[in-house]
Amino acid sequence: MPYLPLLMVAIAWLPARDAHAYLDPGTGSFLLQAVIALVMGALLTLKLYWQRVKSFFVSTPADREDDADEE
């Protein structure tokens, strides 16, 4: 695969043809909504996993009381 970047450049230099396509304003707002949803979903996922990692290393006083009650 060492020729992949060269192939990508060669394809980029090919002459572009007219698409004869129409993108209405709804398409732009849909793409913007999809990007925002992707970013917010990624942030929520990171937050949830960060809380799990943090709770693994940090114990709260309530956790210590629960551990003492079990003994």
SEMI-432928 format. One record per residue (C-alpha): residue number from 1; residue in one letter; x, z, y. Coordinates in steps of 0.05 Angstrom, whole numbers. Each point is the difference from the previous one (the first is absolute). Layout:
+-----+-----+--------+--------+--------+
:   n : res :      u :      w :      v :
+-----+-----+--------+--------+--------+
: NUM :   a :      X :      Z :      Y :
...
+-----+-----+--------+--------+--------+
END
This chain:
+-----+-----+--------+--------+--------+
:   n : res :      u :      w :      v :
+-----+-----+--------+--------+--------+
:   1 :   m :      0 :      0 :      0 :
:   2 :   p :     57 :     -7 :     50 :
:   3 :   y :    -31 :    -64 :     25 :
:   4 :   l :    -66 :     32 :     20 :
:   5 :   p :     18 :     11 :     74 :
:   6 :   l :     25 :    -72 :      4 :
:   7 :   l :    -65 :    -25 :    -31 :
:   8 :   m :    -41 :     41 :     49 :
:   9 :   v :     37 :    -30 :     59 :
:  10 :   a :     -8 :    -70 :    -28 :
:  11 :   i :    -75 :     10 :     -7 :
:  12 :   a :     -5 :     29 :     70 :
:  13 :   w :     33 :    -63 :     28 :
:  14 :   l :    -50 :    -47 :    -33 :
:  15 :   p :    -45 :    -34 :     51 :
:  16 :   a :    -65 :     37 :      9 :
:  17 :   r :    -65 :    -38 :    -10 :
:  18 :   d :    -63 :     11 :     40 :
:  19 :   a :    -45 :     50 :    -36 :
:  20 :   h :    -65 :    -21 :     33 :
:  21 :   a :    -23 :     72 :     -8 :
:  22 :   y :    -38 :     46 :     47 :
:  23 :   l :     11 :     74 :      5 :
:  24 :   d :    -58 :     34 :     36 :
:  25 :   p :      8 :     65 :     39 :
:  26 :   g :    -28 :     39 :    -59 :
:  27 :   t :     61 :    -19 :    -42 :
:  28 :   g :     47 :     33 :     50 :
:  29 :   s :    -41 :     64 :      3 :
:  30 :   f :     -4 :      1 :    -77 :
:  31 :   l :     76 :     -7 :     -6 :
:  32 :   l :      9 :     55 :     52 :
:  33 :   q :    -48 :     45 :    -37 :
:  34 :   a :     36 :    -13 :    -66 :
:  35 :   v :     68 :     18 :     31 :
:  36 :   i :    -27 :     64 :     31 :
:  37 :   a :    -33 :     20 :    -66 :
:  38 :   l :     66 :    -13 :    -37 :
:  39 :   v :     40 :     42 :     49 :
:  40 :   m :    -51 :     57 :      0 :
:  41 :   g :     -4 :      0 :    -77 :
:  42 :   a :     75 :      2 :     -6 :
:  43 :   l :      4 :     58 :     49 :
:  44 :   l :    -54 :     39 :    -37 :
:  45 :   t :     36 :    -12 :    -66 :
:  46 :   l :     66 :     24 :     29 :
:  47 :   k :    -35 :     62 :     29 :
:  48 :   l :    -31 :     19 :    -67 :
:  49 :   y :     65 :     -8 :    -38 :
:  50 :   w :     39 :     36 :     54 :
:  51 :   q :    -47 :     60 :     -7 :
:  52 :   r :     11 :      1 :    -75 :
:  53 :   v :     76 :     -2 :      9 :
:  54 :   k :     -2 :     54 :     54 :
:  55 :   s :    -45 :     46 :    -41 :
:  56 :   f :     47 :     -7 :    -58 :
:  57 :   f :     58 :     29 :     40 :
:  58 :   v :    -38 :     49 :     45 :
:  59 :   s :    -43 :     57 :    -26 :
:  60 :   t :    -49 :     35 :     46 :
:  61 :   p :    -15 :     74 :      0 :
:  62 :   a :    -67 :    -14 :    -34 :
:  63 :   d :     37 :    -34 :    -57 :
:  64 :   r :     45 :     60 :     -8 :
:  65 :   e :    -60 :     47 :     -4 :
:  66 :   d :    -33 :    -44 :    -53 :
:  67 :   d :     65 :      2 :    -40 :
:  68 :   a :      2 :     76 :      6 :
:  69 :   d :    -72 :      6 :    -23 :
:  70 :   e :     15 :    -40 :    -63 :
:  71 :   e :     56 :     46 :    -23 :
+-----+-----+--------+--------+--------+
END
